[in-house]
Amino acid sequence: MSALPMMLLHLSSLASAAPDGTLSCGNLVAALTEYRAHAPFAIPLPSASQCKTLLAGKVLKMRIPNDVGGPVGALAMVVSPLSKEELWLGSADGEHSGEQAELITHDLPLRPGQMFRWYGFVDLPRPLSDRHFLIHTTINQAVEQATEGRVWSRHWRLEDDGKATMAPIVASGAVKGLDVEVFKEAVYLPLNYGAWLFVDLPDGRTLFAYHTAMSLGGDFPDGLVNRYTYFGLDRLTELVLAQAATARGHYRGTHALIMGGNGKPVPRYR
C-alpha cells in the first residue's frame, strides 16, 4: 500500500471525537500531518493508544528511525495549556549557555533565515576524547505559512565543515578558554540534528514536540548515546514547560527580542 492510502486509513481510524467534544486523536494526527508535509526530518504519527497518553496531558516519548542513515532518534510530545508563543520562548530563551565548566560556546554570524548559529566544545574527562560541533538553527517558515500560522517550528543541523570554519577563529584566540592543540585533538560530531514543534490545537491548547538524533562517534556507541537522550526527554520537557510558564513575567521590558516561528520578533509582554 502506498504512503497516502496508509495515512488516510490511519487518520480515519483516529478521527472520533473526544468525549467532551473539544479535542480528539484525529485533531492531533491532523496537526502532525500538516507539519510532516513541510518537515525537514521525518517523525511518526501517534497510534490511538499514544494519542490517549497525549490527551491525558502526559508526556509521550518515542524512539524514531533516523532518516539520514544514522542512529535511532528520540521524540517527546505533550499537550500544554500554555500558548504556542510562551512555549516557543520557554524553549528558545538561552538555547545554549557557556556557564557550565565543561561546555565552551561561541556564537557565529547568522545567515539568512537562521535563528541561532553556534559552536560548542565539550571537555570530557580522560581517557575520553573531547567533542565539538557547529550547528545552525533555521526557522521553518514554509510550515508557518502553509498552516496560516497554526504551526511554528525550527530545526537544527550540524555544519559538516564546522571544524574548518572554526579553526582560524580558535587560532585567533576568539574562543575564550579553548587552546588550539586541544581543539585539534577533539572529535567533531559525525551527526547531530533535530527540531522543535509548536502547534495551535482546536481547544486552545498547544501540542509541543521535540526530536533529535545524534552520534558522538569514536569511543561512544550510538546506542548508548541515544538511550541517554531518550531518558533525558522527561527532564528537557519539564524544563521547557517550567520556563514557558514564566515567559509572561520574564519576557518584557528590555529583554532581548527573540525571533518567532513566523520570522518576526515575538512581541514582549506588558
ROTORDO-175542 format. One record per residue: residue number from 0; x, y, z of N, C-alpha, C in turn. Coordinates in steps of 0.1 Angstrom, whole numbers, plus 5000, padded with zeros to 4 digits. Layout:
N
 num  n_x  n_y  n_z ca_x ca_y ca_z  c_x  c_y  c_z
 NUM    X    Y    Z    X    Y    Z    X    Y    Z
...
//
This chain:
270
 num  n_x  n_y  n_z ca_x ca_y ca_z  c_x  c_y  c_z
   0 5009 4988 5000 5000 5000 5000 5009 5012 5000
   1 5005 5022 4992 5014 5035 4991 5012 5043 5004
   2 5020 5053 5005 5020 5061 5018 5007 5069 5020
   3 5001 5074 5009 4989 5082 5010 4977 5074 5015
   4 4974 5062 5009 4963 5054 5014 4965 5050 5029
   5 4978 5047 5032 4981 5043 5046 4978 5054 5056
   6 4982 5066 5052 4979 5078 5060 4964 5081 5062
   7 4957 5079 5051 4942 5082 5051 4935 5072 5060
   8 4939 5059 5060 4934 5049 5069 4937 5052 5083
   9 4949 5057 5085 4953 5060 5099 4945 5072 5104
  10 4943 5082 5096 4935 5093 5100 4921 5089 5103
  11 4915 5081 5095 4901 5077 5097 4899 5069 5109
  12 4909 5061 5113 4908 5053 5125 4909 5061 5138
  13 4914 5073 5137 4916 5082 5149 4907 5094 5149
  14 4898 5095 5140 4891 5107 5139 4879 5109 5148
  15 4876 5099 5156 4864 5100 5165 4866 5112 5175
  16 4856 5118 5178 4857 5130 5187 4860 5126 5202
  17 4866 5135 5209 4869 5132 5223 4856 5133 5230
  18 4855 5127 5242 4842 5126 5250 4836 5140 5252
  19 4845 5150 5255 4839 5164 5257 4838 5172 5244
  20 4841 5166 5233 4839 5173 5220 4849 5183 5217
  21 4860 5185 5225 4869 5196 5223 4882 5191 5215
  22 4887 5180 5218 4900 5176 5212 4900 5161 5211
  23 4904 5156 5199 4904 5142 5196 4917 5137 5191
  24 4919 5124 5190 4931 5119 5184 4932 5124 5170
  25 4921 5125 5163 4921 5130 5149 4927 5144 5148
  26 4924 5152 5158 4929 5166 5158 4945 5165 5159
  27 4950 5157 5168 4964 5156 5169 4971 5151 5157
  28 4965 5140 5151 4971 5134 5139 4971 5144 5128
  29 4959 5151 5126 4958 5161 5115 4969 5172 5117
  30 4971 5177 5129 4981 5187 5131 4995 5182 5128
  31 4998 5170 5132 5011 5165 5129 5013 5162 5114
  32 5002 5158 5107 5003 5155 5093 5005 5168 5085
  33 4999 5179 5090 5002 5192 5084 5017 5195 5085
  34 5023 5193 5097 5037 5196 5099 5046 5187 5090
  35 5042 5174 5090 5051 5165 5082 5052 5168 5068
  36 5042 5175 5062 5042 5178 5048 5053 5188 5045
  37 5058 5195 5055 5068 5206 5053 5080 5204 5063
  38 5081 5192 5069 5092 5189 5079 5105 5185 5072
  39 5116 5190 5077 5129 5186 5071 5133 5172 5075
  40 5128 5167 5087 5131 5153 5091 5118 5146 5095
  41 5117 5133 5091 5105 5126 5093 5103 5123 5108
  42 5090 5123 5112 5086 5119 5125 5073 5110 5124
  43 5071 5100 5132 5059 5092 5131 5047 5098 5136
  44 5035 5093 5132 5023 5097 5137 5020 5089 5149
  45 5013 5094 5160 5010 5086 5171 4999 5076 5169
  46 4999 5065 5175 4989 5055 5175 4977 5059 5183
  47 4966 5052 5183 4954 5055 5191 4958 5055 5206
  48 4965 5045 5210 4969 5044 5224 4979 5056 5228
  49 4988 5059 5219 4997 5070 5222 4989 5084 5222
  50 4979 5085 5214 4971 5097 5214 4964 5099 5228
  51 4960 5087 5234 4954 5088 5247 4963 5093 5258
  52 4976 5090 5256 4986 5095 5265 4987 5110 5264
  53 4987 5115 5252 4987 5130 5250 4975 5137 5255
  54 4963 5131 5252 4951 5137 5256 4949 5138 5271
  55 4956 5129 5278 4956 5128 5293 4966 5138 5299
  56 4973 5146 5290 4982 5156 5295 4996 5150 5299
  57 4999 5138 5295 5011 5131 5298 5021 5133 5287
  58 5034 5132 5290 5045 5132 5280 5046 5119 5273
  59 5045 5120 5260 5047 5108 5251 5061 5108 5246
  60 5068 5097 5248 5082 5095 5243 5082 5084 5233
  61 5090 5086 5222 5091 5075 5212 5105 5075 5207
  62 5109 5063 5203 5122 5061 5195 5118 5062 5181
  63 5125 5069 5172 5121 5070 5158 5133 5067 5149
  64 5130 5061 5138 5141 5057 5128 5148 5070 5124
  65 5161 5069 5121 5168 5080 5116 5167 5080 5101
  66 5163 5092 5095 5160 5092 5081 5173 5096 5072
  67 5184 5097 5078 5196 5100 5071 5207 5090 5073
  68 5203 5078 5077 5212 5067 5078 5220 5066 5091
  69 5217 5074 5101 5224 5074 5113 5217 5066 5124
  70 5220 5069 5137 5214 5062 5148 5199 5065 5149
  71 5192 5057 5157 5178 5059 5161 5177 5072 5169
  72 5166 5080 5166 5164 5092 5173 5154 5091 5184
  73 5151 5102 5191 5142 5102 5202 5132 5114 5200
  74 5120 5112 5204 5109 5122 5203 5101 5123 5215
  75 5098 5135 5219 5089 5137 5231 5078 5147 5226
  76 5066 5144 5230 5054 5153 5227 5046 5155 5240
  77 5039 5166 5241 5030 5168 5252 5020 5179 5248
  78 5008 5178 5253 4998 5188 5251 4998 5198 5263
  79 5000 5210 5261 5001 5220 5272 4990 5231 5271
  80 4986 5236 5282 4976 5247 5282 4983 5260 5279
  81 4996 5261 5279 5003 5273 5275 5002 5276 5261
  82 5004 5288 5257 5003 5292 5243 5015 5288 5235
  83 5014 5288 5222 5025 5285 5213 5036 5294 5215
  84 5033 5307 5217 5044 5317 5219 5051 5315 5232
  85 5044 5312 5243 5050 5310 5256 5060 5298 5255
  86 5055 5287 5249 5063 5275 5248 5076 5278 5239
  87 5074 5285 5228 5085 5289 5219 5096 5296 5227
  88 5091 5306 5235 5100 5314 5243 5107 5306 5254
  89 5099 5297 5260 5105 5288 5270 5116 5279 5265
  90 5115 5275 5252 5125 5267 5246 5137 5274 5240
  91 5134 5287 5236 5144 5294 5228 5153 5304 5237
  92 5147 5308 5248 5154 5318 5256 5166 5312 5263
  93 5178 5315 5258 5190 5309 5264 5192 5295 5259
  94 5191 5293 5246 5191 5279 5240 5204 5272 5243
  95 5215 5279 5245 5228 5273 5249 5234 5283 5259
  96 5242 5277 5268 5249 5285 5278 5263 5280 5280
  97 5272 5290 5282 5286 5286 5284 5289 5286 5299
  98 5279 5287 5308 5281 5288 5322 5287 5275 5328
  99 5283 5264 5322 5288 5251 5327 5303 5250 5323
 100 5311 5245 5333 5325 5245 5331 5330 5236 5320
 101 5322 5225 5317 5326 5216 5307 5322 5220 5293
 102 5314 5230 5292 5309 5235 5279 5314 5249 5275
 103 5321 5250 5264 5326 5262 5259 5317 5265 5246
 104 5312 5277 5245 5304 5281 5234 5309 5294 5227
 105 5305 5295 5214 5309 5307 5207 5299 5309 5196
 106 5293 5321 5196 5283 5325 5186 5289 5329 5174
 107 5283 5326 5162 5288 5330 5149 5278 5338 5142
 108 5282 5347 5132 5272 5355 5125 5261 5346 5118
 109 5249 5351 5119 5238 5344 5113 5238 5345 5098
 110 5233 5335 5091 5230 5336 5077 5215 5338 5075
 111 5210 5341 5063 5196 5344 5061 5187 5332 5066
 112 5177 5335 5074 5167 5325 5078 5172 5318 5091
 113 5184 5321 5096 5189 5314 5108 5185 5321 5120
 114 5182 5313 5131 5178 5319 5144 5190 5318 5153
 115 5197 5307 5153 5210 5306 5161 5220 5299 5152
 116 5233 5302 5155 5244 5296 5149 5255 5296 5159
 117 5259 5285 5164 5269 5285 5175 5278 5272 5175
 118 5289 5274 5181 5299 5264 5182 5299 5259 5197
 119 5301 5246 5199 5302 5241 5212 5313 5231 5213
 120 5320 5232 5225 5332 5224 5227 5329 5217 5241
 121 5329 5204 5242 5327 5197 5254 5339 5191 5259
 122 5344 5195 5271 5356 5190 5277 5353 5177 5285
 123 5357 5166 5280 5354 5153 5287 5366 5148 5294
 124 5363 5141 5305 5374 5135 5313 5382 5124 5306
 125 5395 5124 5307 5403 5114 5301 5400 5100 5307
 126 5400 5090 5299 5407 5089 5286 5397 5092 5274
 127 5385 5097 5277 5376 5100 5266 5381 5112 5258
 128 5378 5112 5245 5382 5123 5237 5372 5135 5238
 129 5376 5147 5238 5367 5158 5238 5359 5158 5225
 130 5347 5165 5225 5338 5165 5214 5335 5180 5211
 131 5333 5183 5198 5329 5197 5194 5320 5196 5182
 132 5313 5207 5180 5303 5208 5169 5300 5222 5166
 133 5295 5224 5153 5290 5237 5149 5276 5235 5143
 134 5266 5240 5149 5252 5238 5144 5245 5252 5141
 135 5236 5251 5132 5227 5263 5130 5213 5259 5131
 136 5205 5268 5136 5190 5266 5138 5183 5275 5128
 137 5174 5269 5120 5166 5276 5110 5151 5276 5113
 138 5145 5287 5111 5130 5287 5113 5123 5281 5101
 139 5114 5273 5103 5106 5266 5092 5094 5275 5088
 140 5097 5285 5080 5087 5295 5076 5077 5289 5066
 141 5081 5278 5059 5072 5272 5050 5060 5266 5057
 142 5063 5259 5068 5051 5253 5075 5043 5263 5082
 143 5049 5274 5087 5041 5285 5093 5032 5291 5083
 144 5037 5293 5071 5029 5300 5060 5018 5290 5055
 145 5021 5277 5053 5012 5267 5048 5000 5265 5058
 146 5003 5267 5071 4992 5264 5081 4986 5277 5086
 147 4989 5288 5079 4983 5301 5083 4986 5304 5097
 148 4999 5301 5101 5004 5305 5115 5001 5295 5126
 149 4993 5284 5123 4990 5274 5133 5002 5267 5138
 150 5012 5265 5130 5024 5257 5134 5036 5266 5133
 151 5044 5265 5144 5057 5271 5145 5067 5260 5147
 152 5078 5261 5139 5088 5251 5141 5102 5257 5137
 153 5112 5251 5143 5126 5254 5139 5134 5241 5140
 154 5144 5240 5132 5152 5228 5132 5167 5232 5131
 155 5175 5222 5136 5189 5225 5136 5197 5214 5128
 156 5208 5217 5123 5217 5208 5116 5231 5210 5120
 157 5239 5200 5119 5253 5201 5120 5260 5206 5108
 158 5269 5215 5109 5276 5220 5097 5288 5211 5095
 159 5288 5204 5083 5298 5194 5080 5312 5199 5080
 160 5314 5212 5076 5327 5218 5076 5330 5227 5088
 161 5323 5224 5099 5324 5232 5111 5338 5233 5117
 162 5346 5222 5116 5359 5222 5122 5368 5232 5113
 163 5367 5231 5100 5374 5240 5092 5370 5255 5094
 164 5357 5257 5096 5352 5270 5098 5358 5276 5111
 165 5358 5268 5122 5363 5272 5135 5378 5273 5137
 166 5385 5266 5129 5400 5266 5131 5406 5280 5131
 167 5404 5288 5121 5410 5302 5122 5404 5310 5134
 168 5392 5308 5137 5386 5315 5148 5392 5312 5161
 169 5394 5299 5163 5401 5294 5175 5416 5299 5176
 170 5422 5298 5164 5436 5302 5163 5438 5317 5167
 171 5428 5325 5164 5428 5339 5167 5426 5343 5182
 172 5422 5332 5189 5420 5335 5204 5406 5340 5207
 173 5397 5339 5197 5384 5345 5199 5375 5336 5208
 174 5378 5323 5209 5370 5314 5217 5378 5312 5231
 175 5373 5320 5240 5379 5320 5253 5380 5306 5260
 176 5391 5303 5265 5393 5290 5272 5396 5278 5264
 177 5397 5280 5250 5400 5269 5242 5414 5270 5235
 178 5422 5261 5238 5436 5260 5233 5436 5254 5219
 179 5444 5258 5210 5445 5254 5196 5448 5239 5195
 180 5457 5234 5203 5461 5220 5203 5450 5211 5208
 181 5443 5216 5218 5431 5208 5224 5420 5208 5213
 182 5418 5219 5206 5408 5219 5195 5412 5209 5185
 183 5424 5208 5181 5428 5199 5170 5426 5184 5174
 184 5427 5181 5187 5426 5167 5192 5412 5163 5193
 185 5402 5172 5194 5388 5169 5197 5382 5162 5185
 186 5372 5154 5188 5364 5146 5178 5352 5155 5174
 187 5351 5158 5161 5339 5165 5156 5328 5156 5154
 188 5316 5160 5159 5304 5151 5159 5301 5146 5144
 189 5299 5134 5142 5295 5129 5128 5281 5132 5125
 190 5272 5134 5135 5258 5136 5132 5251 5143 5144
 191 5243 5153 5141 5235 5160 5152 5224 5168 5145
 192 5212 5164 5146 5201 5172 5140 5188 5170 5148
 193 5178 5179 5146 5166 5177 5153 5157 5189 5150
 194 5145 5190 5157 5136 5200 5155 5127 5203 5167
 195 5122 5215 5168 5112 5219 5178 5099 5222 5171
 196 5088 5218 5177 5075 5219 5170 5064 5224 5180
 197 5056 5234 5176 5046 5240 5184 5033 5242 5176
 198 5022 5236 5180 5010 5236 5171 4998 5241 5179
 199 4991 5251 5174 4978 5255 5180 4968 5244 5178
 200 4961 5240 5189 4951 5230 5188 4937 5236 5189
 201 4927 5229 5184 4913 5235 5183 4907 5239 5197
 202 4912 5233 5208 4906 5236 5221 4914 5247 5228
 203 4924 5254 5221 4931 5265 5227 4944 5260 5233
 204 4947 5247 5234 4959 5242 5239 4970 5241 5228
 205 4982 5237 5232 4993 5236 5222 4999 5223 5223
 206 5002 5217 5211 5010 5205 5210 5025 5209 5209
 207 5033 5205 5219 5047 5208 5219 5055 5195 5216
 208 5064 5195 5207 5072 5183 5204 5086 5187 5202
 209 5095 5177 5205 5110 5179 5203 5115 5166 5199
 210 5124 5166 5189 5130 5153 5185 5145 5156 5180
 211 5153 5146 5182 5167 5147 5179 5173 5134 5176
 212 5184 5134 5169 5192 5122 5166 5207 5127 5167
 213 5215 5119 5173 5229 5123 5175 5238 5111 5175
 214 5250 5113 5170 5261 5104 5171 5273 5111 5176
 215 5280 5106 5186 5292 5112 5191 5305 5106 5185
 216 5303 5095 5178 5315 5089 5171 5325 5084 5181
 217 5336 5078 5175 5347 5074 5183 5344 5064 5194
 218 5347 5067 5206 5345 5058 5218 5332 5058 5224
 219 5322 5064 5218 5308 5064 5223 5299 5056 5214
 220 5294 5044 5218 5284 5037 5210 5271 5045 5207
 221 5266 5045 5195 5254 5053 5192 5242 5048 5200
 222 5241 5035 5203 5230 5030 5211 5230 5036 5225
 223 5242 5037 5231 5243 5042 5244 5239 5057 5244
 224 5244 5065 5234 5241 5079 5233 5226 5081 5232
 225 5219 5074 5223 5205 5076 5221 5196 5071 5232
 226 5201 5061 5240 5193 5057 5252 5194 5068 5262
 227 5206 5074 5263 5207 5085 5273 5198 5097 5268
 228 5198 5100 5255 5189 5111 5250 5175 5108 5253
 229 5171 5095 5251 5157 5091 5253 5152 5093 5267
 230 5161 5089 5276 5157 5090 5290 5158 5105 5295
 231 5165 5113 5288 5166 5127 5292 5155 5136 5287
 232 5145 5130 5279 5134 5137 5273 5125 5143 5284
 233 5123 5135 5294 5114 5139 5305 5119 5152 5311
 234 5132 5152 5314 5138 5164 5320 5138 5176 5311
 235 5141 5174 5298 5140 5185 5289 5126 5191 5288
 236 5116 5182 5287 5102 5187 5285 5098 5195 5298
 237 5102 5189 5309 5099 5196 5322 5105 5210 5323
 238 5117 5211 5318 5124 5224 5318 5118 5234 5309
 239 5114 5230 5297 5108 5239 5287 5094 5244 5293
 240 5086 5234 5298 5073 5238 5304 5075 5248 5315
 241 5085 5246 5324 5087 5255 5335 5091 5268 5331
 242 5100 5269 5321 5105 5282 5316 5094 5289 5308
 243 5086 5282 5301 5074 5288 5294 5064 5294 5303
 244 5063 5288 5315 5053 5293 5325 5057 5306 5330
 245 5070 5310 5329 5075 5322 5334 5076 5333 5323
 246 5073 5329 5311 5076 5338 5299 5068 5352 5301
 247 5056 5352 5305 5048 5364 5306 5054 5374 5316
 248 5061 5368 5326 5067 5377 5336 5081 5380 5333
 249 5087 5372 5325 5102 5374 5322 5104 5381 5309
 250 5097 5378 5299 5099 5383 5285 5092 5397 5284
 251 5097 5407 5290 5091 5420 5290 5102 5431 5291
 252 5098 5443 5292 5107 5454 5294 5118 5455 5283
 253 5131 5454 5288 5142 5455 5279 5148 5441 5275
 254 5140 5431 5277 5145 5417 5273 5148 5417 5258
 255 5159 5411 5255 5163 5410 5241 5152 5403 5233
 256 5148 5408 5221 5138 5402 5213 5142 5388 5208
 257 5133 5379 5207 5135 5366 5202 5127 5364 5190
 258 5133 5359 5179 5126 5357 5167 5116 5345 5168
 259 5104 5347 5163 5093 5337 5164 5093 5328 5152
 260 5083 5319 5152 5082 5309 5141 5077 5315 5129
 261 5073 5328 5129 5069 5335 5117 5080 5343 5111
 262 5092 5342 5117 5103 5350 5112 5103 5364 5117
 263 5094 5368 5126 5094 5381 5132 5096 5380 5147
 264 5101 5391 5153 5103 5391 5167 5090 5388 5175
 265 5090 5380 5185 5079 5378 5193 5077 5391 5202
 266 5065 5397 5202 5063 5409 5209 5065 5407 5224
 267 5072 5416 5231 5073 5414 5246 5060 5416 5253
 268 5058 5409 5264 5046 5410 5272 5047 5424 5280
 269 5035 5429 5283 5034 5441 5290 5030 5439 5305
//
